[in-house]
Structure formats: C-alpha cells, structure tokens
C-alpha cells in the first residue's frame, strides 16, 4: 500500500453515502464500509495476498467509519 492509497478512505465514505441515499438504513453503514474496504483491499491493494488484502481492507473500512463519525460529530457540535 502506497501513501497515496489513503485516498481510498474518503472514496469509501462517498460510496457508503451513495448506498445510504439509495435506501440503506444508517445502522448498516459501518458493515457496508468494512465490506467495501475488504473488497478494495483484495482487488486493488493486495490481489495476490488474501490475508493482507483483508487486513488492509478492514483497516480502510474502519478508518472510513471513523472519518465519517468524526466529521458528523464535529458538524453537530457547531450546529
């Protein structure tokens, strides 16, 4: 994984928001985020090493959940 691959985290946040707009209940968003992270980890980051792809994918998905949660909490604090 290269340093610029960290840009995948906001991409996952955007994809989860898109799925949420299509009707996914909010309580399933963290699960979808981790699933997307694992898929991206397996297909893009580490297609030849399943264990590494899953580990990196889970990290990306959980980072996306944290980024979304932090931004949401910050916005609510200013409102």
Secondary structure, DSSP 4 states (H G I P E B T S, - for coil): --GGGGGHHHHHHHHHHHHHHTT--GGGHHHHHHHHHHHHIIIII-TT-HHHHHHHHHHHHHHHHHHHHHHHHHHHHH-
